[in-house]
Amino acid sequence: MRDDQLFGLIAMVALLVWLGRAYVPEPRRRQAEIAALGLVAVGIALALIRSAIWFAG
């Protein structure tokens, strides 16, 4: 899987989790928002790590 495909997959899953929070009961809604933001943070961190490896090599 290419880098752009991997980042797109992570972003898509995060968007689906964020949009799906409307169907989650109230106590779990905040956890869905945090999970979506966490997935975006993981995608950004992965992109930065792969960029650093590419520039170093």
C-alpha angles and dihedrals in degrees: 000000000000122000095250091050092050093050090046091052092051092047092048093051090047091051092049091051091048094048092044092058089087088069094049121093115258100260091055097041094085090050090054090052091049091048091052092049090046091054091051090050090051091051092050092047091049091050091050093048093049090047091052091050091049093049092046093051 
